[in-house]
């Protein structure tokens, strides 16, 4: 009796690892983490301002109502934070030098 060889167990030869050439002309562009942070804070503060303003102006405004005065103070604080974020973003953009700008 002859044995039939089962070829399903034979694995192919592994491919040789190709040598990778490093191109030194490419420059990695660093992330602008501070700018991303300022932008994230700005967007969050704008959403907070929108929420406070919506709650504040949805109904009648009564300066004798303590709840309304609390909402007004919160809206003013949110607006101040938005203004601070805009100043920080403007400062960043004024000082920003793009990579590879030689």
JOPEJO-V218997 format. One record per helix or strand of 2 or more residues. SS is the DSSP state (alpha for helix, beta for strand). FROM is the first residue (numbers start at 0). LEN is the number of residues. Records with the same first field share a line. If there is no record, write none. Layout:
SS = FROM-LEN + FROM-LEN
This chain:
alpha = 6-3 + 32-25 + 65-30
